[in-house]
Each structure stands twice: as structure tokens, then as C-alpha cells.
Amino acid sequence: VEHVIKSKIMDYWNIPENEYVLVFTVSRGFAFKLLAESYPFHSNKTLLTMFDHESQSVSWMAECAKEKGAKVYRAWFMDIY
């Protein structure tokens, strides 16, 4: 079932399966954790969070980046209305 769903999503977005991987996770937090653990912060030592930067999920990613020696920046958005 997962393979069929993955194929349909990849086809819909016209994403070549030989160049990209689609990973299903149980939660947003786990997705951020996987991203942070697999990202090569040793070669790119910067993480900029821009969306929902105070959520626990983003905090996990920021902590993982810091542990790998990255500098974490948080963008703030202002309401212009």
C-alpha cells in the first residue's frame, strides 16, 4: 500500500523516483528529527528556522543541529497590517 501511495504522489508532482526519496513518518516531530539527524551539518554549519520555530519539533531539529556544531538562527515574522 505504501509503495502505491508513494508512486502516486511522486507521479502527481512529476518527481523522478530515481532521484528522490519519499519517507512517511508517524508525526511531524519524527520527520524533523530524521531530517536533523541525516543532514550534513558538518559541511553546512547553519540552520535557519522560519516556520513555527517555537514548536517542539523544530526545537528537536535545532538541538540536533547544535550538537553537530551548527549555528541556529530563527527568523521572526512581523504582521504588517
N, CA, C and O atoms as a MOPAC input file, in Angstrom:
PM7 MOZYME 1SCF
protein

 N      0.82600 1    -1.19600 1     0.00000 1
 C      0.00000 1     0.00000 1     0.00000 1
 C      0.86900 1     1.25700 1     0.00000 1
 O      0.59600 1     2.20100 1    -0.74200 1
 N      1.91900 1     1.27100 1     0.83500 1
 C      2.78700 1     2.45400 1     0.88900 1
 C      3.42200 1     2.74100 1    -0.46700 1
 O      3.51500 1     3.89400 1    -0.88600 1
 N      3.85600 1     1.68400 1    -1.14700 1
 C      4.51600 1     1.87700 1    -2.44300 1
 C      3.55700 1     2.50000 1    -3.45600 1
 O      3.95300 1     3.36700 1    -4.23500 1
 N      2.30800 1     2.06500 1    -3.44800 1
 C      1.30800 1     2.61700 1    -4.37200 1
 C      1.06700 1     4.09400 1    -4.06600 1
 O      1.02500 1     4.92200 1    -4.97600 1
 N      0.91100 1     4.41700 1    -2.79700 1
 C      0.69400 1     5.81400 1    -2.39800 1
 C      1.89600 1     6.66500 1    -2.78300 1
 O      1.74900 1     7.74400 1    -3.35600 1
 N      3.09600 1     6.16300 1    -2.46100 1
 C      4.32100 1     6.90100 1    -2.78500 1
 C      4.40900 1     7.14600 1    -4.29200 1
 O      4.70900 1     8.25900 1    -4.72200 1
 N      4.15200 1     6.12700 1    -5.08200 1
 C      4.22600 1     6.26700 1    -6.54300 1
 C      3.22900 1     7.29000 1    -7.05600 1
 O      3.55200 1     8.08300 1    -7.94000 1
 N      2.02400 1     7.27900 1    -6.51200 1
 C      1.00900 1     8.24000 1    -6.95700 1
 C      1.41800 1     9.67400 1    -6.61400 1
 O      1.23300 1    10.58400 1    -7.42200 1
 N      1.96900 1     9.87000 1    -5.43100 1
 C      2.41900 1    11.21000 1    -5.03300 1
 C      3.57200 1    11.66300 1    -5.92000 1
 O      3.57300 1    12.79100 1    -6.41300 1
 N      4.53800 1    10.79600 1    -6.12200 1
 C      5.69900 1    11.14600 1    -6.95400 1
 C      5.25600 1    11.45000 1    -8.39300 1
 O      5.74900 1    12.39600 1    -9.00800 1
 N      4.33200 1    10.65200 1    -8.92000 1
 C      3.82500 1    10.88800 1   -10.27500 1
 C      3.06900 1    12.21000 1   -10.36100 1
 O      3.23400 1    12.96600 1   -11.31800 1
 N      2.24100 1    12.48400 1    -9.35900 1
 C      1.45700 1    13.71800 1    -9.35300 1
 C      2.36000 1    14.94400 1    -9.40200 1
 O      2.08400 1    15.89100 1   -10.14000 1
 N      3.43100 1    14.93300 1    -8.62800 1
 C      4.34300 1    16.07500 1    -8.58000 1
 C      5.44100 1    15.99000 1    -9.63300 1
 O      6.31400 1    16.85500 1    -9.70200 1
 N      5.39100 1    14.93600 1   -10.45700 1
 C      6.38400 1    14.73400 1   -11.51300 1
 C      7.80200 1    14.69800 1   -10.94400 1
 O      8.71500 1    15.34200 1   -11.46000 1
 N      7.95800 1    13.93000 1    -9.86900 1
 C      9.24600 1    13.78900 1    -9.20100 1
 C      9.83400 1    12.43500 1    -9.56700 1
 O      9.21300 1    11.40900 1    -9.29100 1
 N     11.00600 1    12.40100 1   -10.17800 1
 C     11.60600 1    11.11300 1   -10.56800 1
 C     12.01700 1    10.28100 1    -9.35300 1
 O     12.76600 1    10.74300 1    -8.49200 1
 N     11.51800 1     9.05200 1    -9.30000 1
 C     11.80300 1     8.17800 1    -8.16000 1
 C     13.26700 1     7.74800 1    -8.10600 1
 O     13.73500 1     7.30100 1    -7.05900 1
 N     13.99200 1     7.87300 1    -9.20700 1
 C     15.41400 1     7.51000 1    -9.18300 1
 C     16.29500 1     8.65300 1    -8.67100 1
 O     17.50000 1     8.47400 1    -8.49700 1
 N     15.69200 1     9.84100 1    -8.42700 1
 C     16.45600 1    10.97700 1    -7.91700 1
 C     16.05200 1    11.40500 1    -6.50800 1
 O     16.82500 1    12.05800 1    -5.80700 1
 N     14.84100 1    11.03500 1    -6.09700 1
 C     14.32000 1    11.48500 1    -4.80200 1
 C     13.72100 1    10.31400 1    -4.03700 1
 O     13.36500 1     9.28400 1    -4.60900 1
 N     13.62300 1    10.50300 1    -2.73400 1
 C     13.02800 1     9.50700 1    -1.86300 1
 C     11.90200 1    10.16600 1    -1.08200 1
 O     12.03700 1    11.29500 1    -0.61200 1
 N     10.80900 1     9.46400 1    -0.95100 1
 C      9.68600 1     9.93500 1    -0.15600 1
 C      9.59800 1     9.04800 1     1.07300 1
 O      9.52700 1     7.82400 1     0.96300 1
 N      9.60400 1     9.67600 1     2.25300 1
 C      9.57900 1     8.93300 1     3.51200 1
 C      8.32100 1     9.31300 1     4.27200 1
 O      8.04200 1    10.49400 1     4.47700 1
 N      7.56600 1     8.31100 1     4.68700 1
 C      6.38900 1     8.53600 1     5.51900 1
 C      6.79800 1     8.40200 1     6.97900 1
 O      7.50800 1     7.46400 1     7.34200 1
 N      6.35700 1     9.32900 1     7.81100 1
 C      6.66700 1     9.26600 1     9.24100 1
 C      5.36300 1     9.31600 1    10.04000 1
 O      4.30800 1     9.66600 1     9.51300 1
 N      5.46000 1     8.96200 1    11.30900 1
 C      4.27600 1     8.93200 1    12.15800 1
 C      3.86100 1    10.31200 1    12.64900 1
 O      2.72200 1    10.50700 1    13.07500 1
 N      4.77900 1    11.26700 1    12.59100 1
 C      4.46000 1    12.60300 1    13.08800 1
 C      5.39000 1    13.64200 1    12.48000 1
 O      6.42700 1    13.31400 1    11.90400 1
 N      5.00300 1    14.88100 1    12.62000 1
 C      5.84300 1    15.98100 1    12.15600 1
 C      7.14900 1    16.01500 1    12.95000 1
 O      8.21400 1    16.26800 1    12.38700 1
 N      7.06600 1    15.76300 1    14.24400 1
 C      8.25700 1    15.75900 1    15.08800 1
 C      9.27200 1    14.72600 1    14.64800 1
 O     10.47100 1    15.00100 1    14.60000 1
 N      8.78800 1    13.53500 1    14.32600 1
 C      9.69900 1    12.48700 1    13.87900 1
 C     10.31100 1    12.84600 1    12.52800 1
 O     11.47400 1    12.53200 1    12.27800 1
 N      9.54800 1    13.49900 1    11.65700 1
 C     10.07900 1    13.92300 1    10.35900 1
 C     11.20700 1    14.93500 1    10.54100 1
 O     12.24600 1    14.82900 1     9.89000 1
 N     11.00800 1    15.92200 1    11.42900 1
 C     12.05600 1    16.90400 1    11.70800 1
 C     13.28400 1    16.23100 1    12.33100 1
 O     14.42100 1    16.58800 1    12.02000 1
 N     13.04500 1    15.26200 1    13.20500 1
 C     14.15100 1    14.55500 1    13.84000 1
 C     14.96600 1    13.77400 1    12.80000 1
 O     16.19600 1    13.81200 1    12.82800 1
 N     14.29900 1    13.07700 1    11.89600 1
 C     15.01400 1    12.35800 1    10.83400 1
 C     15.81600 1    13.31100 1     9.95600 1
 O     16.96100 1    13.02900 1     9.60100 1
 N     15.21000 1    14.42900 1     9.61400 1
 C     15.90200 1    15.42700 1     8.79500 1
 C     17.15100 1    15.94000 1     9.49200 1
 O     18.21900 1    16.02400 1     8.88500 1
 N     17.01600 1    16.28200 1    10.76200 1
 C     18.15000 1    16.81800 1    11.51400 1
 C     19.26100 1    15.78800 1    11.68900 1
 O     20.44400 1    16.12200 1    11.62200 1
 N     18.87300 1    14.53800 1    11.91400 1
 C     19.88800 1    13.50000 1    12.11500 1
 C     20.62100 1    13.14700 1    10.82400 1
 O     21.77400 1    12.71700 1    10.86500 1
 N     19.96900 1    13.32400 1     9.69000 1
 C     20.60900 1    12.93600 1     8.43200 1
 C     21.27100 1    14.09500 1     7.68700 1
 O     22.06800 1    13.86400 1     6.77800 1
 N     20.95200 1    15.34400 1     8.06000 1
 C     21.51900 1    16.49400 1     7.35400 1
 C     22.99700 1    16.65400 1     7.70400 1
 O     23.37200 1    16.51300 1     8.86800 1
 N     23.84200 1    16.94600 1     6.71000 1
 C     25.28700 1    17.07000 1     6.96600 1
 C     25.68600 1    18.43100 1     7.54800 1
 O     26.27700 1    19.25600 1     6.85200 1
 N     25.36700 1    18.66000 1     8.81100 1
 C     25.73100 1    19.92000 1     9.45100 1
 C     27.24400 1    20.08000 1     9.58600 1
 O     27.72300 1    21.17800 1     9.87200 1
 N     27.99300 1    19.01400 1     9.38700 1
 C     29.45200 1    19.13400 1     9.44300 1
 C     29.99100 1    19.92300 1     8.24700 1
 O     31.05900 1    20.52800 1     8.33500 1
 N     29.25000 1    19.91900 1     7.11900 1
 C     29.70700 1    20.67900 1     5.95300 1
 C     28.95000 1    21.99900 1     5.77200 1
 O     29.47800 1    22.93200 1     5.16600 1
 N     27.75000 1    22.08500 1     6.27700 1
 C     26.98300 1    23.33200 1     6.23800 1
 C     26.53900 1    23.61600 1     7.66100 1
 O     25.58100 1    23.01400 1     8.14600 1
 N     27.21400 1    24.50800 1     8.32000 1
 C     27.03600 1    24.71300 1     9.76000 1
 C     25.99500 1    25.77100 1    10.11100 1
 O     26.14600 1    26.47600 1    11.10800 1
 N     24.93900 1    25.89000 1     9.30400 1
 C     23.91100 1    26.88300 1     9.57900 1
 C     22.52600 1    26.26700 1     9.43000 1
 O     22.25900 1    25.52800 1     8.48200 1
 N     21.65300 1    26.58100 1    10.37800 1
 C     20.24300 1    26.18800 1    10.29000 1
 C     19.41200 1    27.43100 1    10.53400 1
 O     19.57000 1    28.10100 1    11.55500 1
 N     18.53000 1    27.73700 1     9.60400 1
 C     17.61400 1    28.86200 1     9.74500 1
 C     16.20900 1    28.30600 1     9.83900 1
 O     15.72600 1    27.66700 1     8.90400 1
 N     15.54800 1    28.54500 1    10.96700 1
 C     14.16100 1    28.12000 1    11.10800 1
 C     13.27200 1    29.31400 1    10.83300 1
 O     13.52800 1    30.41900 1    11.31100 1
 N     12.22400 1    29.08200 1    10.05600 1
 C     11.35800 1    30.19000 1     9.68200 1
 C      9.89600 1    29.92300 1     9.98300 1
 O      9.12400 1    30.87300 1    10.11400 1
 N      9.49400 1    28.69100 1    10.09700 1
 C      8.08900 1    28.37300 1    10.29300 1
 C      7.90500 1    27.71200 1    11.64300 1
 O      8.53500 1    26.69500 1    11.93300 1
 N      7.06500 1    28.27000 1    12.45100 1
 C      6.70900 1    27.64900 1    13.73200 1
 C      7.95900 1    27.29800 1    14.54100 1
 O      8.07700 1    26.19400 1    15.07300 1
 N      8.88600 1    28.25000 1    14.62400 1
 C     10.19800 1    27.98300 1    15.22000 1
 C     10.14900 1    27.69000 1    16.70700 1
 O     11.15500 1    27.27500 1    17.28200 1
 N      9.01500 1    27.89200 1    17.34000 1
 C      8.91800 1    27.60100 1    18.76500 1
 C      8.27600 1    26.24400 1    19.04300 1
 O      8.05100 1    25.89600 1    20.20300 1
 N      7.97700 1    25.47100 1    17.99100 1
 C      7.36100 1    24.16900 1    18.20500 1
 C      8.40100 1    23.17900 1    18.71500 1
 O      9.60200 1    23.35600 1    18.50600 1
 N      7.92800 1    22.14800 1    19.37900 1
 C      8.83000 1    21.12900 1    19.90500 1
 C      9.57200 1    20.43100 1    18.77700 1
 O     10.74300 1    20.08300 1    18.92800 1
 N      8.90700 1    20.22400 1    17.64900 1
 C      9.52900 1    19.55200 1    16.51700 1
 C     10.73500 1    20.32700 1    15.99600 1
 O     11.79400 1    19.75100 1    15.74900 1
 N     10.56600 1    21.62200 1    15.83500 1
 C     11.66200 1    22.45400 1    15.34400 1
 C     12.75200 1    22.56500 1    16.40500 1
 O     13.93500 1    22.64700 1    16.07500 1
 N     12.36500 1    22.56900 1    17.65900 1
 C     13.35300 1    22.60800 1    18.74600 1
 C     14.23500 1    21.36800 1    18.72500 1
 O     15.44200 1    21.46200 1    18.94600 1
 N     13.63700 1    20.19600 1    18.46000 1
 C     14.43600 1    18.97000 1    18.35300 1
 C     15.45300 1    19.09400 1    17.22500 1
 O     16.61600 1    18.71700 1    17.37300 1
 N     14.99300 1    19.63100 1    16.09200 1
 C     15.89200 1    19.78900 1    14.95100 1
 C     17.01000 1    20.77200 1    15.29100 1
 O     18.16600 1    20.52800 1    14.94500 1
 N     16.69200 1    21.86100 1    15.95300 1
 C     17.69900 1    22.85800 1    16.31900 1
 C     18.71700 1    22.27200 1    17.28500 1
 O     19.91500 1    22.52000 1    17.14600 1
 N     18.25700 1    21.49800 1    18.26200 1
 C     19.18000 1    20.87600 1    19.22300 1
 C     20.11700 1    19.89500 1    18.53100 1
 O     21.31100 1    19.86100 1    18.83000 1
 N     19.59500 1    19.11000 1    17.62500 1
 C     20.43100 1    18.16500 1    16.88600 1
 C     21.47700 1    18.91800 1    16.05900 1
 O     22.63600 1    18.51000 1    15.99400 1
 N     21.06200 1    20.01200 1    15.43400 1
 C     21.99400 1    20.81900 1    14.64000 1
 C     23.09100 1    21.39800 1    15.52500 1
 O     24.26200 1    21.39500 1    15.14500 1
 N     22.71900 1    21.89600 1    16.70300 1
 C     23.70400 1    22.44800 1    17.63500 1
 C     24.69400 1    21.38300 1    18.08100 1
 O     25.89400 1    21.64400 1    18.17000 1
 N     24.19600 1    20.18600 1    18.36000 1
 C     25.06700 1    19.09000 1    18.77800 1
 C     26.08900 1    18.74000 1    17.70300 1
 O     27.17800 1    18.25200 1    18.00700 1
 N     25.73200 1    18.99200 1    16.44200 1
 C     26.64900 1    18.71600 1    15.33400 1
 C     27.49500 1    19.93100 1    14.97800 1
 O     28.20700 1    19.91900 1    13.97400 1
 N     27.42100 1    20.98000 1    15.79400 1
 C     28.27100 1    22.15000 1    15.59700 1
 C     27.67800 1    23.25900 1    14.75900 1
 O     28.39200 1    24.19000 1    14.38500 1
 N     26.39300 1    23.19100 1    14.45200 1
 C     25.77100 1    24.21500 1    13.61100 1
 C     25.32000 1    25.40600 1    14.45400 1
 O     25.04600 1    25.27100 1    15.64600 1
 N     25.24900 1    26.54400 1    13.83100 1
 C     24.71200 1    27.76500 1    14.43500 1
 C     23.25100 1    27.85300 1    13.99500 1
 O     22.95000 1    27.75500 1    12.80500 1
 N     22.34800 1    28.03700 1    14.95600 1
 C     20.91500 1    28.06500 1    14.66300 1
 C     20.40800 1    29.50500 1    14.71600 1
 O     20.64800 1    30.22600 1    15.68500 1
 N     19.70700 1    29.90800 1    13.66700 1
 C     19.09600 1    31.23500 1    13.59500 1
 C     17.58700 1    31.05600 1    13.47100 1
 O     17.11600 1    30.10300 1    12.85100 1
 N     16.84000 1    31.97100 1    14.06000 1
 C     15.38800 1    31.93400 1    13.97000 1
 C     14.89500 1    33.21400 1    13.31200 1
 O     15.20600 1    34.31800 1    13.76000 1
 N     14.12800 1    33.05300 1    12.25100 1
 C     13.54600 1    34.21900 1    11.57400 1
 C     12.23600 1    34.58800 1    12.25700 1
 O     11.44500 1    33.71800 1    12.62300 1
 N     12.02200 1    35.85300 1    12.42000 1
 C     10.80000 1    36.34900 1    13.03200 1
 C      9.99200 1    37.06600 1    11.95800 1
 O     10.53500 1    37.81400 1    11.14500 1
 N      8.71600 1    36.83100 1    11.97100 1
 C      7.81900 1    37.47100 1    11.00900 1
 C      6.98200 1    38.50800 1    11.73100 1
 O      6.52600 1    38.30300 1    12.85700 1
 N      6.79500 1    39.61900 1    11.05200 1
 C      6.01200 1    40.68900 1    11.64000 1
 C      4.73100 1    40.86700 1    10.82700 1
 O      4.74500 1    40.78300 1     9.59800 1
 N      3.65200 1    41.10800 1    11.51300 1
 C      2.38200 1    41.38600 1    10.85600 1
 C      2.41800 1    42.84300 1    10.38100 1
 O      2.59900 1    43.75000 1    11.19300 1
 N      2.24900 1    43.07200 1     9.08900 1
 C      2.35500 1    44.42500 1     8.55900 1
 C      0.99900 1    45.10900 1     8.43500 1
 O      0.91000 1    46.22300 1     7.92100 1
 N     -0.02900 1    44.46400 1     8.89200 1
 C     -1.37300 1    45.07000 1     8.79300 1
 C     -1.67400 1    45.92900 1     9.97800 1
 O     -2.75500 1    46.51300 1    10.05900 1

